[in-house]
């Protein structure tokens, strides 16, 4: 304790003004550790990739994960300071990040779990590109053209062979709208030896781009997609919370015993070409999926696209923790 010596110097040295010290508690976040000693242990034991690992609460980690500086400042202003130890729910930080990116991030299309869709009558209604807004609530961000062709990728969970009543996406005989494009109707699908769907055959409903569905056609959902001919493979890193419990420090087996084994999942996604050419640090919303940023270390524009998930569109941990 160096405080007595510090106070002695202040009392006995000719200082023009006595400084006033105000001590406050550390800002602790749930589902993580803030101790430098414990963060160092995670790095040294190889449990994370380094001090800038996007799962760590370090400035370099938050920057690499795509947290906007303005969102972090707004979070700090919102929680304030206190002299008493406490823990702030990390969901509040994620809310500030999500709110900021919702206003500022352009929209792009990426398919994380691709399923091939072939449009049988593509030539009947020629369409070589779709026009999409960069931000549906901000016209000043402009529009972009995305190539469209007879073969596209959609998310695997946007198709079901035996959909329930409240499933409004693609299924046998069902219709769905492609974002910025026409309405399609499922004709058939192909499965492999294990019963997994490998390809879906659909038909395009003519004159439905930007128009209401024809009379007698039920279409209650729109899905994102990526053109198969021009779509680019990308490594997408799905980061999640580093620990399974709100207070890792209280774990009986030590904080390392509750590390979340699924805090990082890597998938090969299909992305629209503009994402492959974007610079490192480019943040956007993958439509209907979440907010992502081009990795500052590994993303190579035009060569090797790598994107990190900043935050999901919704807080899925609220439902998990309530079960």
Backbone bond lengths (Angstrom), bond angles and torsions (degrees), N, CA, C in turn:
res aa  C-N    CA-C-N  psi(-1)  N-CA   C-N-CA  omega(-1)  CA-C   N-CA-C  phi
1 X - - - 1.459 - - 1.530 109.28 -
2 X 1.313 117.74 112.17 1.465 121.65 -178.30 1.528 112.43 -96.70
3 X 1.320 116.60 3.80 1.459 119.03 -175.74 1.539 112.98 -63.04
4 X 1.357 119.86 -44.14 1.479 118.65 178.45 1.529 112.51 -57.94
5 X 1.328 118.08 -42.68 1.456 120.35 179.47 1.530 110.40 -65.17
6 X 1.319 116.13 -39.87 1.468 120.17 178.59 1.534 109.57 -61.42
7 X 1.348 116.22 -45.78 1.461 119.61 -179.38 1.523 111.15 -64.23
8 X 1.350 117.88 -34.88 1.471 120.67 179.62 1.532 110.53 -64.55
9 X 1.347 115.89 -43.84 1.472 119.58 178.24 1.532 110.70 -61.44
10 X 1.305 116.76 -42.36 1.464 119.94 -179.29 1.529 110.38 -63.63
11 X 1.345 116.79 -38.27 1.455 120.96 -177.03 1.518 113.01 -76.83
12 X 1.329 118.25 -26.02 1.464 120.76 -171.85 1.516 114.46 -113.13
13 X 1.307 118.14 -5.99 1.467 120.86 178.77 1.526 109.61 -101.55
14 X 1.340 115.57 147.21 1.471 119.23 -178.10 1.534 112.13 -77.50
15 X 1.293 116.08 74.33 1.469 120.42 177.67 1.524 108.26 -93.81
16 X 1.341 117.86 137.17 1.480 119.82 -176.86 1.522 113.52 -67.17
17 X 1.326 116.56 -30.22 1.457 119.67 -179.42 1.523 108.80 -139.78
18 X 1.303 115.58 136.43 1.455 119.45 177.32 1.542 108.75 -80.58
19 X 1.327 117.08 120.57 1.471 118.49 179.02 1.532 110.74 -68.75
20 X 1.325 114.41 148.73 1.453 120.23 177.97 1.522 108.52 -108.93
21 X 1.298 115.37 124.47 1.457 120.45 -178.94 1.526 110.55 -102.33
22 X 1.335 114.71 134.62 1.459 120.53 175.27 1.527 107.10 -125.37
23 X 1.304 116.65 116.00 1.453 120.51 -179.46 1.527 109.67 -96.40
24 X 1.319 115.92 140.09 1.463 119.92 178.87 1.522 109.36 -137.07
25 X 1.324 114.46 161.78 1.455 120.53 -175.10 1.525 111.14 -75.55
26 X 1.318 114.65 157.80 1.461 120.46 176.32 1.530 109.67 -70.61
27 X 1.324 116.50 145.47 1.456 121.33 176.09 1.523 108.40 -81.44
28 X 1.303 116.32 104.65 1.464 121.72 178.75 1.521 110.20 -95.70
29 X 1.322 116.15 140.16 1.457 122.27 178.40 1.523 109.90 -113.39
30 X 1.313 116.58 145.68 1.456 120.55 176.51 1.520 110.02 -70.23
31 X 1.308 116.25 156.76 1.466 124.68 177.68 1.529 113.30 61.88
32 X 1.326 117.45 23.63 1.463 119.71 175.81 1.522 109.11 -156.71
33 X 1.322 115.96 174.71 1.458 121.52 175.26 1.521 107.93 -120.51
34 X 1.319 116.11 144.64 1.463 120.83 -177.38 1.527 112.47 -112.01
35 X 1.329 117.42 -9.44 1.455 121.27 -179.33 1.525 110.70 -67.24
36 X 1.331 116.35 129.74 1.472 120.25 179.56 1.524 110.77 -62.46
37 X 1.324 116.24 -34.79 1.469 119.64 179.26 1.532 110.58 -63.79
38 X 1.319 116.61 -42.23 1.460 119.66 -179.20 1.526 111.89 -74.11
39 X 1.321 116.25 -34.50 1.467 118.99 175.54 1.527 110.21 -64.82
40 X 1.331 115.81 -39.66 1.457 119.99 177.95 1.524 110.51 -62.85
41 X 1.327 116.53 -39.81 1.468 120.49 178.29 1.528 110.81 -61.70
42 X 1.323 117.81 -41.76 1.463 121.14 178.89 1.527 111.07 -61.78
43 X 1.332 115.88 -39.64 1.467 120.33 -179.77 1.525 110.53 -70.60
44 X 1.332 116.68 -48.29 1.462 120.74 -176.34 1.522 112.62 -65.55
45 X 1.327 117.60 -32.88 1.462 120.71 179.75 1.523 112.86 -84.56
46 X 1.323 117.20 0.30 1.455 121.32 177.24 1.517 114.29 73.23
47 X 1.329 116.55 19.55 1.466 119.45 179.59 1.526 111.39 -76.93
48 X 1.325 116.31 -17.28 1.465 122.92 173.01 1.521 106.63 -133.53
49 X 1.333 116.77 168.42 1.467 120.34 -173.31 1.518 113.97 -81.81
50 X 1.320 118.22 -11.03 1.457 121.51 -179.36 1.515 110.45 156.18
51 X 1.329 115.81 -176.00 1.454 120.29 -178.82 1.529 112.11 -65.36
52 X 1.339 116.09 -21.59 1.460 119.12 179.09 1.525 112.26 -99.31
53 X 1.325 117.65 16.86 1.456 120.19 175.68 1.529 108.66 -59.28
54 X 1.330 118.19 129.13 1.471 120.56 -176.17 1.521 115.47 -61.64
55 X 1.330 117.74 -10.55 1.461 119.53 177.90 1.519 112.73 -87.98
56 X 1.338 117.98 -9.28 1.462 121.14 -177.37 1.526 110.55 -90.74
57 X 1.348 116.78 151.23 1.465 120.74 179.70 1.524 112.42 -85.62
58 X 1.327 117.15 33.38 1.462 121.22 176.58 1.524 108.91 -89.76
59 X 1.334 116.67 159.01 1.463 119.37 178.81 1.527 111.01 -61.49
60 X 1.345 116.44 -41.79 1.461 119.15 179.90 1.521 111.04 -67.27
61 X 1.348 116.94 -34.40 1.456 120.47 177.79 1.521 111.68 -68.30
62 X 1.329 116.50 -43.60 1.462 120.07 178.28 1.525 111.19 -65.45
63 X 1.327 115.86 -38.57 1.465 119.45 179.11 1.523 110.62 -64.47
64 X 1.333 116.64 -41.87 1.464 120.22 -179.76 1.526 111.23 -70.11
65 X 1.312 117.25 -28.70 1.462 120.29 178.38 1.526 111.80 -76.98
66 X 1.331 116.27 -15.53 1.459 119.63 177.52 1.511 114.42 98.90
67 X 1.343 117.69 16.24 1.456 119.77 177.32 1.532 108.76 -70.88
68 X 1.328 119.51 120.57 1.469 120.49 177.80 1.526 110.24 -66.62
69 X 1.327 116.28 139.87 1.462 120.11 -179.94 1.524 110.83 -59.28
70 X 1.330 117.10 -37.85 1.466 120.56 -179.55 1.525 111.09 -62.71
71 X 1.330 117.03 -36.51 1.464 120.85 -179.99 1.528 110.39 -68.05
72 X 1.333 117.22 -39.40 1.467 120.74 178.82 1.528 110.00 -66.23
73 X 1.332 116.82 -41.72 1.472 119.84 177.85 1.529 111.00 -63.13
74 X 1.337 116.42 -43.00 1.468 119.21 178.88 1.524 110.82 -62.45
75 X 1.323 116.53 -37.18 1.461 120.64 177.89 1.525 110.39 -63.06
76 X 1.331 117.33 -45.95 1.470 121.13 -179.23 1.530 111.00 -63.35
77 X 1.326 116.73 -38.81 1.466 119.77 177.43 1.522 110.87 -65.33
78 X 1.305 115.75 -36.47 1.463 120.46 -175.76 1.528 111.87 -70.78
79 X 1.327 117.40 -41.15 1.464 119.56 -177.88 1.517 111.83 -82.79
80 X 1.359 117.94 -23.50 1.449 120.91 178.84 1.521 112.87 68.93
81 X 1.340 115.55 -164.56 1.460 121.13 178.65 1.525 109.18 -122.96
82 X 1.313 115.39 156.30 1.465 120.93 -179.41 1.522 109.48 -146.28
83 X 1.319 116.52 155.97 1.453 121.40 176.85 1.528 111.55 -90.58
84 X 1.313 116.22 -4.55 1.461 120.05 -175.96 1.529 109.75 -112.04
85 X 1.323 115.16 141.18 1.458 119.99 179.71 1.525 110.53 -66.88
86 X 1.305 115.40 138.47 1.457 121.24 179.07 1.519 108.98 -164.01
87 X 1.320 115.90 174.12 1.465 121.93 -179.35 1.517 109.61 -125.39
88 X 1.315 115.55 130.64 1.459 121.58 177.98 1.526 108.82 -98.94
89 X 1.308 116.42 135.58 1.460 121.46 179.67 1.530 109.67 -63.74
90 X 1.325 117.08 124.14 1.459 121.18 -179.83 1.523 111.21 -62.43
91 X 1.340 117.76 -19.79 1.464 120.87 177.59 1.522 111.22 -61.82
92 X 1.335 117.04 -27.32 1.462 120.33 177.71 1.528 110.73 -68.50
93 X 1.335 116.41 -40.81 1.462 120.25 175.32 1.525 110.13 -63.40
94 X 1.323 116.21 -44.99 1.464 120.12 179.68 1.518 111.57 -63.07
95 X 1.320 117.34 -33.96 1.465 121.07 176.75 1.518 110.75 -63.35
96 X 1.335 117.20 -43.90 1.463 120.56 179.41 1.527 110.64 -64.00
97 X 1.332 116.57 -41.11 1.468 120.70 178.58 1.527 109.86 -64.02
98 X 1.322 115.78 -46.31 1.467 121.25 -179.43 1.534 111.13 -61.74
99 X 1.314 116.31 -42.84 1.466 120.99 -178.87 1.524 110.97 -64.80
100 X 1.329 116.77 -41.63 1.470 121.06 179.93 1.529 110.99 -66.56
101 X 1.325 116.75 -46.42 1.459 120.45 -178.09 1.522 112.01 -69.29
102 X 1.320 117.11 -30.94 1.466 119.80 177.76 1.523 110.65 -60.23
103 X 1.342 116.18 -32.56 1.462 120.81 -179.50 1.522 113.04 -85.52
104 X 1.327 117.86 -27.94 1.463 119.80 -169.62 1.529 115.21 -113.85
105 X 1.325 117.93 -21.55 1.470 120.24 -172.21 1.531 111.25 -83.93
106 X 1.333 118.22 128.94 1.469 120.23 173.63 1.519 110.53 -68.51
107 X 1.325 116.33 158.14 1.457 121.85 -179.83 1.522 110.67 -95.67
108 X 1.328 115.07 142.21 1.459 122.04 175.38 1.529 108.35 -141.61
109 X 1.334 116.03 165.21 1.472 119.43 179.95 1.524 110.08 -111.67
110 X 1.323 114.70 132.62 1.457 122.95 177.24 1.518 108.00 -145.97
111 X 1.311 116.91 140.39 1.464 122.39 -179.64 1.520 107.70 -113.63
112 X 1.329 116.92 113.49 1.464 121.37 -173.51 1.525 113.28 -83.61
113 X 1.326 117.40 -29.56 1.468 122.01 179.16 1.529 107.26 -127.69
114 X 1.333 117.75 83.35 1.471 120.99 -165.90 1.530 114.31 -72.58
115 X 1.327 114.31 141.09 1.464 123.62 172.34 1.526 107.01 -131.87
116 X 1.330 116.44 127.44 1.467 121.39 -176.97 1.523 111.10 -73.89
117 X 1.334 115.21 134.26 1.463 122.48 174.90 1.523 108.00 -125.51
118 X 1.332 116.35 128.67 1.454 121.60 178.46 1.526 109.21 -112.90
119 X 1.345 115.30 129.65 1.461 121.28 -178.38 1.522 108.08 -96.91
120 X 1.330 116.24 110.99 1.469 121.85 -170.47 1.521 112.83 -65.30
121 X 1.325 117.85 -40.41 1.464 120.59 -174.78 1.523 112.62 -108.40
122 X 1.309 115.96 39.33 1.467 119.91 -175.19 1.531 112.36 -56.44
123 X 1.323 118.26 -40.83 1.460 121.40 -176.38 1.517 114.36 -69.77
124 X 1.338 118.01 -13.33 1.460 120.28 -178.56 1.520 112.59 -71.73
125 X 1.318 117.54 -23.61 1.466 121.29 -178.80 1.527 107.13 -138.62
126 X 1.353 117.69 81.54 1.465 121.68 -171.41 1.539 112.62 -53.49
127 X 1.329 115.41 130.02 1.461 121.87 178.19 1.522 106.63 -153.50
128 X 1.319 117.13 109.03 1.461 118.58 -176.20 1.523 112.73 -100.04
129 X 1.331 116.82 -8.01 1.464 118.80 176.57 1.527 109.66 -159.27
130 X 1.307 114.04 160.09 1.466 121.46 175.06 1.522 108.37 -115.68
131 X 1.321 116.55 144.33 1.454 122.26 178.31 1.526 108.14 -103.70
132 X 1.330 115.75 120.94 1.463 121.32 -175.34 1.523 110.46 -125.42
133 X 1.330 117.65 141.81 1.471 120.07 176.10 1.524 110.39 -73.13
134 X 1.320 116.06 143.16 1.464 119.21 175.85 1.523 111.76 -72.68
135 X 1.344 115.82 -24.12 1.463 120.47 175.50 1.521 107.35 -153.94
136 X 1.329 117.68 117.68 1.472 119.94 -174.42 1.519 113.90 -64.19
137 X 1.367 118.33 -24.72 1.462 120.46 -179.77 1.527 113.30 -102.19
138 X 1.330 117.19 1.74 1.467 120.03 -178.20 1.526 109.96 -136.14
139 X 1.336 117.53 87.61 1.468 120.93 -178.51 1.520 114.04 -59.78
140 X 1.357 117.14 -22.61 1.460 119.73 -178.86 1.527 112.58 -66.33
141 X 1.342 117.93 -15.97 1.457 121.27 178.97 1.526 112.03 -81.87
142 X 1.338 116.50 -5.35 1.457 120.66 171.99 1.518 114.75 79.86
143 X 1.325 113.57 -166.88 1.455 121.71 -178.43 1.522 110.10 -127.93
144 X 1.329 115.68 170.34 1.454 121.31 176.12 1.522 108.80 -142.78
145 X 1.308 115.85 155.79 1.452 121.31 176.39 1.526 109.49 -103.60
146 X 1.323 115.67 133.56 1.461 121.94 178.71 1.516 107.80 -122.06
147 X 1.332 116.00 127.17 1.459 119.38 -178.02 1.524 110.79 -64.23
148 X 1.320 114.99 141.81 1.460 121.24 177.00 1.519 108.81 -125.92
149 X 1.330 115.93 143.18 1.458 120.53 -179.44 1.515 111.58 -142.92
150 X 1.317 116.06 -174.40 1.462 121.11 -175.80 1.519 113.39 -74.48
151 X 1.334 117.37 -12.98 1.470 121.65 177.14 1.523 108.66 -126.14
152 X 1.303 115.71 130.89 1.463 120.54 -179.03 1.525 109.71 -137.03
153 X 1.338 114.97 164.80 1.461 121.69 173.35 1.526 108.65 -106.28
154 X 1.317 116.45 138.36 1.460 121.46 171.14 1.524 108.19 -128.77
155 X 1.323 116.33 166.67 1.461 120.02 176.46 1.529 109.91 -68.07
156 X 1.315 115.80 138.32 1.461 120.12 -178.98 1.527 111.89 -59.61
157 X 1.326 117.80 -35.32 1.462 118.29 -178.24 1.529 112.65 -82.24
158 X 1.349 117.25 6.05 1.464 120.05 171.87 1.528 111.45 -90.44
159 X 1.340 116.17 3.48 1.466 120.34 176.73 1.520 109.29 -131.78
160 X 1.334 115.68 136.48 1.456 121.04 175.46 1.524 109.06 -136.13
161 X 1.328 115.65 137.88 1.464 119.28 179.80 1.525 111.98 -74.91
162 X 1.315 116.55 -28.12 1.467 120.93 179.36 1.528 108.00 -136.21
163 X 1.326 116.82 72.54 1.469 119.86 -172.54 1.522 112.83 -72.01
164 X 1.336 117.11 145.20 1.467 120.29 174.62 1.527 110.58 -72.08
165 X 1.288 115.42 173.55 1.455 121.01 -173.66 1.523 112.64 -61.15
166 X 1.328 117.67 -37.05 1.463 120.93 -175.80 1.529 113.29 -93.40
167 X 1.322 116.93 12.82 1.462 121.21 174.76 1.533 107.15 -90.72
168 X 1.334 117.10 114.40 1.461 120.56 -171.85 1.530 113.32 -106.34
169 X 1.332 116.46 11.17 1.464 118.11 178.73 1.524 110.35 -95.29
170 X 1.324 117.78 -148.59 1.459 120.12 -169.44 1.528 112.12 -83.23
171 X 1.336 115.08 138.89 1.452 123.30 176.35 1.514 108.27 -162.44
172 X 1.319 118.79 171.27 1.463 121.42 -179.34 1.528 112.15 -51.50
173 X 1.330 115.38 120.84 1.456 120.87 179.86 1.506 115.27 77.41
174 X 1.324 118.01 -2.36 1.462 121.33 -176.23 1.526 111.47 -94.30
175 X 1.333 114.83 158.90 1.463 121.85 -179.72 1.524 110.38 -114.09
176 X 1.321 114.83 150.30 1.455 121.38 175.02 1.520 107.51 -151.22
177 X 1.309 116.72 152.29 1.465 120.34 178.56 1.526 109.95 -96.42
178 X 1.330 115.65 137.88 1.458 120.85 171.46 1.523 107.83 -84.10
179 X 1.320 117.60 132.83 1.463 120.51 -177.92 1.521 110.28 -56.03
180 X 1.329 116.29 125.11 1.446 121.75 -179.93 1.512 114.03 74.63
181 X 1.329 117.35 3.06 1.452 121.06 -174.79 1.516 112.56 -130.94
182 X 1.335 116.57 -157.59 1.461 121.40 -176.03 1.521 112.66 -85.62
183 X 1.312 114.20 176.95 1.462 122.06 171.48 1.521 108.04 -88.48
184 X 1.325 116.83 138.86 1.457 121.37 176.93 1.524 109.29 -121.78
185 X 1.346 115.56 152.60 1.460 121.95 178.16 1.531 109.05 -123.22
186 X 1.311 116.69 133.14 1.464 121.03 -179.00 1.529 110.41 -73.91
187 X 1.339 114.36 129.10 1.468 120.64 178.05 1.523 111.64 -100.50
188 X 1.340 116.12 -44.22 1.463 120.72 -178.29 1.518 108.70 -164.64
189 X 1.316 116.10 175.64 1.452 120.64 176.42 1.523 109.67 -147.34
190 X 1.334 115.64 158.91 1.457 122.59 -178.46 1.520 108.75 -116.84
191 X 1.318 116.99 137.51 1.463 121.66 178.15 1.525 110.36 -120.13
192 X 1.323 115.76 160.20 1.458 119.96 176.53 1.519 109.94 -92.46
193 X 1.338 116.18 -171.72 1.468 120.83 -176.30 1.523 112.67 -63.79
194 X 1.321 116.50 -24.55 1.461 120.55 -179.56 1.524 112.87 -91.79
195 X 1.330 116.73 -0.10 1.453 120.14 177.86 1.512 115.05 91.36
196 X 1.344 117.02 1.86 1.466 120.06 179.05 1.525 109.77 -80.11
197 X 1.320 116.06 139.86 1.462 121.32 179.17 1.530 109.27 -72.50
198 X 1.334 116.40 127.41 1.465 120.94 -179.34 1.522 112.60 -110.10
199 X 1.338 116.54 -20.57 1.466 119.66 -176.51 1.520 109.00 -159.44
200 X 1.326 115.51 144.33 1.458 121.45 178.10 1.525 108.18 -123.11
201 X 1.316 116.67 132.30 1.466 122.22 177.77 1.528 108.12 -103.77
202 X 1.334 116.08 128.43 1.459 120.85 -177.78 1.522 110.10 -132.15
203 X 1.312 115.15 169.06 1.457 121.29 171.65 1.519 108.80 -121.43
204 X 1.317 115.44 148.75 1.455 122.19 178.80 1.524 109.06 -91.25
205 X 1.316 116.95 135.33 1.455 120.58 175.43 1.529 108.16 -89.66
206 X 1.329 118.47 114.53 1.473 121.46 -174.86 1.527 112.98 -59.63
207 X 1.336 113.97 151.09 1.474 121.72 174.50 1.524 113.27 57.62
208 X 1.332 115.99 41.50 1.477 119.40 179.29 1.526 112.33 -119.45
209 X 1.350 117.16 4.79 1.464 119.67 178.19 1.525 109.23 -73.25
210 X 1.329 116.66 117.92 1.453 120.66 179.85 1.509 114.34 69.83
211 X 1.325 118.20 13.90 1.460 122.02 -178.36 1.528 110.16 -126.34
212 X 1.329 114.88 161.62 1.463 119.55 177.75 1.521 110.15 -67.31
213 X 1.313 115.19 158.63 1.459 119.87 178.44 1.532 109.98 -65.44
214 X 1.334 117.13 147.77 1.463 120.70 178.45 1.529 111.29 -61.76
215 X 1.303 116.81 159.90 1.451 121.75 179.35 1.530 110.21 -60.84
216 X 1.297 115.71 133.52 1.452 121.13 -179.50 1.511 114.69 89.00
217 X 1.338 117.26 -4.39 1.470 122.03 179.48 1.525 108.83 -104.29
218 X 1.321 116.90 126.63 1.466 121.27 177.97 1.514 109.64 -100.28
219 X 1.328 116.32 117.17 1.476 122.19 178.87 1.517 107.47 -137.96
220 X 1.320 116.59 109.73 1.462 120.78 -171.54 1.526 113.17 -118.92
221 X 1.333 116.89 11.51 1.467 118.67 -179.25 1.522 109.99 -150.55
222 X 1.334 114.67 155.78 1.465 121.76 173.78 1.524 107.89 -126.28
223 X 1.314 116.99 137.51 1.465 121.68 -177.11 1.521 109.92 -121.89
224 X 1.321 115.75 154.31 1.458 120.09 176.41 1.524 109.36 -85.88
225 X 1.323 116.13 166.14 1.462 121.48 -173.25 1.529 108.33 -161.22
226 X 1.320 114.88 167.26 1.475 121.23 174.94 1.522 107.93 -138.38
227 X 1.315 116.34 134.18 1.465 120.99 179.27 1.524 110.03 -63.65
228 X 1.342 116.43 131.87 1.463 120.53 -175.80 1.522 112.15 -69.59
229 X 1.334 117.42 -31.77 1.467 120.47 -175.91 1.521 112.35 -74.21
230 X 1.324 117.55 -35.85 1.465 120.63 -174.93 1.528 113.40 -111.24
231 X 1.332 117.76 -8.77 1.453 120.43 178.72 1.517 111.65 -61.40
232 X 1.320 116.48 146.70 1.465 122.94 -175.70 1.528 109.70 -114.79
233 X 1.329 116.12 139.05 1.463 120.42 174.53 1.525 109.59 -72.27
234 X 1.316 116.06 138.57 1.460 120.90 179.74 1.516 109.91 -142.08
235 X 1.319 115.60 147.05 1.461 120.43 171.90 1.519 108.27 -85.06
236 X 1.316 116.01 122.61 1.464 120.97 178.81 1.521 108.44 -117.42
237 X 1.323 115.72 124.65 1.460 121.96 -178.06 1.523 109.33 -103.18
238 X 1.317 114.90 116.78 1.459 121.36 -177.38 1.524 109.10 -96.05
239 X 1.321 115.51 94.12 1.462 120.92 -179.27 1.521 110.33 -83.68
240 X 1.319 115.10 142.55 1.459 121.72 177.73 1.523 107.80 -134.87
241 X 1.304 117.42 -173.46 1.459 120.82 -177.29 1.521 110.55 -67.78
242 X 1.327 114.89 140.84 1.459 120.72 -171.93 1.521 112.66 -72.64
243 X 1.343 117.22 -25.48 1.465 120.29 -176.88 1.530 110.49 -123.62
244 X 1.337 114.45 155.36 1.463 120.71 -176.91 1.520 112.87 -85.12
245 X 1.324 117.75 -20.81 1.460 121.36 -176.84 1.526 110.53 -116.23
246 X 1.335 115.39 155.78 1.456 120.39 -178.08 1.523 112.16 -63.72
247 X 1.326 116.58 -35.50 1.467 121.28 -177.16 1.528 109.57 -121.87
248 X 1.322 118.14 83.81 1.475 120.26 -178.38 1.524 112.76 -60.05
249 X 1.333 117.34 -29.43 1.469 120.13 -178.52 1.520 112.09 -65.02
250 X 1.334 117.04 -21.76 1.463 120.55 -177.22 1.522 112.51 -91.56
251 X 1.319 118.32 0.42 1.463 121.08 -177.96 1.528 110.66 -65.31
252 X 1.341 116.92 135.99 1.463 121.10 -177.86 1.520 112.14 -61.17
253 X 1.316 117.39 -37.25 1.458 120.00 -179.33 1.507 114.39 -89.91
254 X 1.333 117.00 13.44 1.456 120.53 -177.46 1.525 110.41 91.39
255 X 1.331 115.64 160.44 1.462 118.77 -173.06 1.526 112.77 -64.52
256 X 1.342 117.94 -26.80 1.466 118.78 -179.60 1.526 112.70 -73.73
257 X 1.345 116.85 -14.09 1.465 119.49 -179.15 1.524 112.32 -77.16
258 X 1.333 117.25 -12.34 1.470 120.25 -178.27 1.531 111.04 -116.90
259 X 1.339 116.14 24.71 1.458 118.92 174.32 1.527 109.49 -65.96
260 X 1.294 116.37 135.07 1.463 122.11 -178.70 1.532 109.85 -75.92
261 X 1.336 118.98 112.78 1.462 120.26 -178.88 1.532 112.86 -67.90
262 X 1.319 116.99 -13.88 1.461 121.09 179.63 1.522 111.77 -109.26
263 X 1.340 116.33 26.28 1.463 119.51 -179.65 1.522 112.25 -73.38
264 X 1.337 117.57 -12.34 1.457 121.19 175.44 1.516 109.59 -143.53
265 X 1.319 115.77 124.19 1.460 122.30 174.34 1.523 107.76 -129.17
266 X 1.319 116.53 133.38 1.465 121.48 -179.53 1.527 109.09 -109.74
267 X 1.324 116.42 130.75 1.462 121.32 178.34 1.515 109.27 -129.11
268 X 1.334 115.42 155.40 1.462 121.09 173.17 1.519 107.58 -98.13
269 X 1.320 115.74 113.01 1.453 121.69 -174.97 1.521 110.62 -107.10
270 X 1.324 115.05 166.55 1.458 122.76 172.12 1.527 107.43 -105.72
271 X 1.331 116.90 125.27 1.461 120.60 -176.74 1.523 110.32 -125.30
272 X 1.314 116.30 155.45 1.452 119.70 176.25 1.529 109.38 -69.72
273 X 1.337 118.83 150.08 1.472 122.18 -170.36 1.519 114.78 -55.69
274 X 1.329 118.47 -34.24 1.463 119.99 -177.37 1.519 112.03 -61.25
275 X 1.330 117.01 -29.40 1.463 120.25 178.84 1.521 111.60 -69.39
276 X 1.331 116.86 -32.65 1.460 120.54 -180.00 1.522 111.14 -69.15
277 X 1.331 116.99 -29.08 1.466 121.78 -177.53 1.522 112.94 -94.14
278 X 1.319 118.05 -5.18 1.464 121.57 -177.20 1.527 110.47 -67.73
279 X 1.327 118.20 149.87 1.465 120.84 179.70 1.517 112.04 -74.37
280 X 1.314 116.39 159.95 1.467 120.80 174.91 1.519 108.87 -59.07
281 X 1.325 116.32 140.59 1.450 121.03 -178.49 1.514 114.16 90.43
282 X 1.346 117.01 -3.40 1.468 120.53 179.17 1.522 109.92 -70.13
283 X 1.326 116.77 124.07 1.461 121.96 180.00 1.519 110.28 -106.73
284 X 1.321 115.72 142.15 1.459 120.51 179.09 1.521 109.24 -158.15
285 X 1.314 115.01 171.40 1.459 120.45 171.75 1.515 108.71 -101.49
286 X 1.336 116.55 123.48 1.455 119.62 167.07 1.528 105.25 -76.75
287 X 1.313 117.05 114.48 1.454 120.87 -170.90 1.527 111.84 -53.79
288 X 1.328 114.35 132.42 1.461 124.31 177.73 1.532 113.36 67.91
289 X 1.339 117.23 7.82 1.470 119.74 -175.30 1.522 112.64 -121.26
290 X 1.327 117.37 -55.36 1.452 120.34 -177.35 1.510 110.81 164.52
291 X 1.338 115.34 -172.57 1.459 121.49 179.10 1.523 109.31 -102.53
292 X 1.323 115.69 136.50 1.461 121.71 -174.24 1.518 110.11 -135.65
293 X 1.337 115.35 158.24 1.459 121.18 178.84 1.521 109.01 -136.38
294 X 1.333 116.04 141.61 1.461 120.73 175.75 1.525 108.47 -68.70
295 X 1.330 116.63 124.15 1.465 121.54 -172.57 1.526 111.27 -59.40
296 X 1.332 115.66 132.90 1.466 120.80 -176.20 1.514 112.79 -72.94
297 X 1.340 117.67 -18.32 1.463 120.11 -178.26 1.531 112.50 -100.92
298 X 1.315 117.78 -45.23 1.472 121.25 -169.39 1.526 115.36 -104.64
299 X 1.327 117.88 -17.98 1.469 120.26 -178.26 1.525 110.59 -69.29
300 X 1.323 116.88 126.36 1.463 122.70 178.02 1.531 108.02 -121.27
301 X 1.334 118.49 104.22 1.469 121.28 -177.29 1.528 112.16 -54.27
302 X 1.319 115.35 129.87 1.447 120.80 178.34 1.509 114.81 77.41
303 X 1.329 117.83 -5.23 1.466 121.22 -177.59 1.524 111.86 -123.66
304 X 1.326 115.83 -59.42 1.460 120.49 -176.37 1.531 109.64 -139.63
305 X 1.338 116.93 91.27 1.470 118.73 179.20 1.525 111.72 -73.91
306 X 1.317 115.93 129.90 1.466 122.73 177.86 1.526 107.84 -133.59
307 X 1.316 116.40 124.37 1.468 121.12 -178.83 1.522 110.74 -123.26
308 X 1.334 114.73 139.78 1.461 122.18 176.88 1.526 109.61 -106.90
309 X 1.326 115.96 137.88 1.467 117.70 174.12 1.522 109.75 -75.76
310 X 1.316 115.57 122.85 1.458 121.44 177.36 1.519 110.21 -78.76
311 X 1.326 115.18 -53.63 1.462 121.19 179.58 1.522 107.99 -161.76
312 X 1.315 116.19 147.37 1.466 120.57 177.81 1.523 109.84 -73.65
313 X 1.326 116.30 165.34 1.464 119.80 179.28 1.516 111.46 -65.69
314 X 1.344 116.36 -32.09 1.456 120.86 179.52 1.520 109.35 -131.57
315 X 1.322 115.46 158.52 1.462 120.99 179.58 1.520 109.37 -82.98
316 X 1.337 117.17 98.08 1.467 121.11 -179.21 1.521 112.15 -76.31
317 X 1.346 118.32 -17.75 1.468 120.53 -177.62 1.525 112.23 -72.98
318 X 1.343 117.34 -22.45 1.461 119.34 179.26 1.514 110.51 -62.69
319 X 1.341 116.71 -43.58 1.456 120.60 179.01 1.523 110.75 -68.22
320 X 1.351 116.66 -40.60 1.456 119.50 -177.79 1.523 111.59 -63.62
321 X 1.336 116.64 -43.24 1.461 119.99 -176.36 1.522 112.48 -71.72
322 X 1.351 117.03 -20.09 1.461 119.79 -178.89 1.520 112.33 -85.20
323 X 1.355 117.38 -11.30 1.466 120.10 -178.69 1.530 111.11 -79.64
